[in-house]
Amino acid sequence: MAKLTKKQKEATAKVDSTKQYTLKDASALIKEITSVNFNASVDIAIRLGVDPRKANQMVRGVVTLPHGTGKDVKVLALVTPDKEAEALEAGADYVGLDDYLQKIKEGWTDVDVIVTMPSVMGKLGPLGRILGPRGLMPNPKTGTVTMEIGKAVQEVKAGKIDFKVDKHGNVHAAIGKVAFDVDQIIQNAQEIIHTIVKLKPTASKGTYIKSIYLSSTMSPGVAIDAKSV
């Protein structure tokens, strides 16, 4: 196990691992214990009482964070020529079709989100082995396969993220930066937590929200009392 640095030891000492903090206190504490010399991401990890192996207990959705993620999201719009101007006006970083499909085929994936049209999805199918593992494959359920290209690009740029429970029953998401003020972190966290609560599968029995942790890049996790959210 790697040794903790002096700053990491100080940060760990400030977190009571036996305690569940209110969301407000946890958000303030994350800002206090983050010691890296860059604008670290603030992440949330929510453990759910579901069995993701069963289709009727899958939890997946999208949420638009009130204050965005704090990250400059690079968007590729794979569209036909008649939609290029709409995508560019909405703020897409890369716009085109066949040239970008070829670049992806050759291994280029330097984007965060891909937005496309239903008529283009057939061309993306063969690239699934490249895009799938990186979470870049567009999906109608997340609003990234649509004829409303401009709207989709704007929403992604404004802080729309998609999330999916992993095989262990956890949802992980970046919900901001440590440079955000406490209220911004709280409101972003509340938005994703409340969205996940609304998506509770009817087949899920017992406790649905088992634990919530807030952390930042290289900081210890801070447990949150779900009742405080």
C-alpha positions as CSV (number, residue, x, y, z in Angstrom):
1,M,0.0,0.0,0.0
2,A,1.3,3.4,-1.0
3,K,2.4,5.7,1.8
4,L,0.2,8.8,2.5
5,T,1.8,12.2,2.0
6,K,1.9,14.7,4.9
7,K,-1.1,16.6,3.3
8,Q,-3.0,13.4,2.8
9,K,-2.5,12.4,6.4
10,E,-3.7,15.8,7.5
11,A,-6.8,15.5,5.3
12,T,-7.6,12.0,6.6
13,A,-7.2,13.2,10.2
14,K,-10.0,15.8,9.6
15,V,-12.5,13.2,8.5
16,D,-14.3,11.2,11.2
17,S,-14.8,7.8,9.5
18,T,-17.3,6.8,12.1
19,K,-19.6,9.7,11.4
20,Q,-22.2,10.5,8.7
21,Y,-22.1,14.2,7.9
22,T,-24.9,16.5,6.7
23,L,-24.6,17.3,3.0
24,K,-23.8,20.9,3.9
25,D,-21.0,19.9,6.3
26,A,-19.6,17.4,3.9
27,S,-19.5,19.9,1.1
28,A,-17.6,22.4,3.3
29,L,-15.2,19.7,4.5
30,I,-14.4,18.5,1.0
31,K,-13.2,22.0,0.1
32,E,-11.2,22.1,3.3
33,I,-9.4,18.8,2.9
34,T,-8.5,19.1,-0.8
35,S,-4.9,20.0,-1.0
36,V,-3.9,19.4,-4.7
37,N,-2.7,22.4,-6.6
38,F,-5.3,22.3,-9.4
39,N,-9.1,22.7,-9.5
40,A,-10.0,19.2,-8.4
41,S,-13.2,17.4,-9.3
42,V,-15.9,16.8,-6.7
43,D,-17.3,13.3,-7.0
44,I,-20.3,11.5,-5.5
45,A,-20.6,7.8,-5.0
46,I,-24.0,6.3,-4.2
47,R,-24.5,2.7,-3.2
48,L,-27.9,1.4,-4.1
49,G,-29.8,-1.6,-2.8
50,V,-30.4,-3.1,-6.3
51,D,-29.1,-6.1,-8.2
52,P,-27.9,-4.7,-11.5
53,R,-27.7,-8.2,-13.0
54,K,-31.5,-8.1,-13.2
55,A,-32.9,-6.0,-16.0
56,N,-35.8,-4.8,-13.8
57,Q,-33.4,-3.4,-11.2
58,M,-31.2,-1.4,-13.6
59,V,-30.8,2.3,-12.7
60,R,-29.8,4.6,-15.5
61,G,-30.7,8.2,-16.2
62,V,-29.6,11.7,-17.1
63,V,-29.5,14.8,-15.0
64,T,-28.7,18.5,-15.7
65,L,-26.7,19.8,-12.8
66,P,-27.8,23.4,-11.8
67,H,-24.3,24.7,-11.8
68,G,-22.7,22.4,-14.4
69,T,-19.8,20.1,-13.8
70,G,-17.2,22.9,-14.0
71,K,-15.5,21.0,-16.8
72,D,-15.2,22.2,-20.4
73,V,-17.0,19.3,-22.0
74,K,-15.8,18.6,-25.5
75,V,-18.7,17.6,-27.8
76,L,-18.5,15.9,-31.2
77,A,-21.6,16.2,-33.3
78,L,-21.8,13.4,-35.9
79,V,-24.4,14.9,-38.3
80,T,-25.3,15.2,-41.9
81,P,-24.4,18.5,-43.7
82,D,-27.9,20.0,-43.2
83,K,-27.4,19.9,-39.4
84,E,-23.8,21.1,-39.2
85,A,-24.6,24.8,-38.8
86,E,-27.1,24.0,-36.0
87,A,-24.4,22.0,-34.1
88,L,-21.8,24.7,-34.5
89,E,-24.1,27.4,-33.4
90,A,-25.0,25.4,-30.3
91,G,-21.3,25.2,-29.3
92,A,-20.2,21.7,-30.6
93,D,-16.4,21.5,-30.6
94,Y,-16.2,19.1,-33.5
95,V,-18.8,18.8,-36.3
96,G,-18.8,16.4,-39.3
97,L,-19.5,12.8,-40.2
98,D,-17.4,10.5,-42.4
99,D,-14.0,12.2,-41.6
100,Y,-14.6,11.8,-37.9
101,L,-16.0,8.2,-38.2
102,Q,-12.7,7.4,-39.9
103,K,-10.7,9.1,-37.2
104,I,-12.5,7.1,-34.5
105,K,-11.9,3.9,-36.5
106,E,-8.2,4.8,-36.3
107,G,-8.4,5.2,-32.5
108,W,-9.2,8.9,-32.0
109,T,-11.5,9.5,-29.0
110,D,-10.5,12.9,-27.7
111,V,-14.0,14.0,-26.8
112,D,-16.3,13.7,-23.7
113,V,-19.7,13.3,-25.4
114,I,-20.9,12.3,-28.9
115,V,-24.2,13.6,-30.2
116,T,-25.7,12.2,-33.3
117,M,-28.9,11.6,-35.4
118,P,-31.0,8.4,-35.6
119,S,-30.1,8.1,-39.3
120,V,-26.3,8.0,-38.5
121,M,-26.5,5.3,-35.8
122,G,-26.1,2.6,-38.3
123,K,-22.7,3.9,-39.2
124,L,-21.7,4.0,-35.5
125,G,-22.5,0.3,-34.8
126,P,-19.2,-1.0,-36.1
127,L,-17.4,1.4,-33.8
128,G,-19.0,0.1,-30.7
129,R,-15.9,-1.8,-29.5
130,I,-14.0,1.6,-29.5
131,L,-16.8,3.9,-28.2
132,G,-18.5,1.5,-25.8
133,P,-15.7,0.9,-23.3
134,R,-15.1,4.7,-23.1
135,G,-18.8,5.5,-22.5
136,L,-19.0,7.4,-25.7
137,M,-21.6,5.5,-27.6
138,P,-24.7,7.8,-28.2
139,N,-27.9,6.6,-26.8
140,P,-31.5,7.8,-27.3
141,K,-32.2,7.3,-23.6
142,T,-29.6,9.9,-22.7
143,G,-30.7,12.3,-25.3
144,T,-27.6,12.0,-27.4
145,V,-29.4,10.4,-30.4
146,T,-31.9,13.0,-31.6
147,M,-33.0,15.3,-34.4
148,E,-32.8,18.2,-32.0
149,I,-29.0,18.4,-32.3
150,G,-28.7,22.0,-31.2
151,K,-30.7,21.4,-28.0
152,A,-28.7,18.3,-27.2
153,V,-25.4,20.0,-27.6
154,Q,-26.5,23.0,-25.4
155,E,-27.7,20.7,-22.7
156,V,-24.4,18.7,-22.6
157,K,-22.4,21.9,-22.5
158,A,-24.7,23.3,-19.7
159,G,-24.0,20.3,-17.4
160,K,-26.2,17.4,-18.5
161,I,-24.6,14.1,-17.5
162,D,-25.7,10.5,-17.7
163,F,-25.2,7.9,-15.1
164,K,-25.6,4.2,-14.7
165,V,-25.4,1.8,-11.8
166,D,-22.3,-0.4,-12.1
167,K,-22.1,-4.2,-11.5
168,H,-21.6,-3.6,-7.8
169,G,-24.7,-1.4,-7.3
170,N,-22.8,1.9,-7.2
171,V,-23.4,5.1,-9.1
172,H,-20.3,7.4,-9.5
173,A,-20.5,10.9,-11.0
174,A,-18.4,14.1,-11.1
175,I,-20.7,16.8,-9.8
176,G,-18.5,19.9,-9.8
177,K,-15.1,21.4,-8.8
178,V,-13.7,22.3,-5.4
179,A,-13.6,26.0,-6.6
180,F,-17.5,25.9,-6.5
181,D,-18.9,27.4,-3.4
182,V,-20.6,25.2,-0.8
183,D,-24.2,25.9,-2.0
184,Q,-23.3,25.0,-5.6
185,I,-21.9,21.6,-4.5
186,I,-25.0,21.0,-2.3
187,Q,-27.4,21.9,-5.1
188,N,-25.6,19.7,-7.7
189,A,-25.5,16.8,-5.3
190,Q,-29.2,17.2,-4.4
191,E,-30.1,17.2,-8.1
192,I,-28.5,13.8,-8.8
193,I,-29.5,12.2,-5.6
194,H,-33.2,13.2,-6.0
195,T,-33.1,12.0,-9.6
196,I,-31.8,8.6,-8.6
197,V,-34.5,8.4,-5.8
198,K,-37.2,9.0,-8.5
199,L,-35.7,6.1,-10.6
200,K,-36.1,3.5,-7.8
201,P,-37.1,0.2,-9.5
202,T,-40.3,-1.3,-8.3
203,A,-38.5,-4.6,-8.0
204,S,-36.0,-3.2,-5.5
205,K,-36.8,-4.2,-2.0
206,G,-35.4,-3.0,1.3
207,T,-33.1,0.0,1.7
208,Y,-32.6,1.7,-1.7
209,I,-30.0,4.4,-0.8
210,K,-27.4,2.4,1.2
211,S,-24.7,5.0,1.4
212,I,-23.6,8.3,-0.1
213,Y,-20.0,9.5,-0.2
214,L,-18.5,12.8,-1.3
215,S,-14.9,13.1,-2.3
216,S,-12.5,15.1,-4.4
217,T,-9.5,14.2,-6.4
218,M,-7.1,12.3,-4.1
219,S,-9.2,13.2,-0.9
220,P,-10.6,10.7,1.5
221,G,-14.4,10.0,1.1
222,V,-16.8,11.7,3.4
223,A,-20.0,9.8,4.4
224,I,-23.3,11.7,4.1
225,D,-26.4,11.1,6.1
226,A,-29.1,10.5,3.4
227,K,-31.7,12.1,5.6
228,S,-29.9,15.4,5.3
229,V,-30.2,15.6,1.6
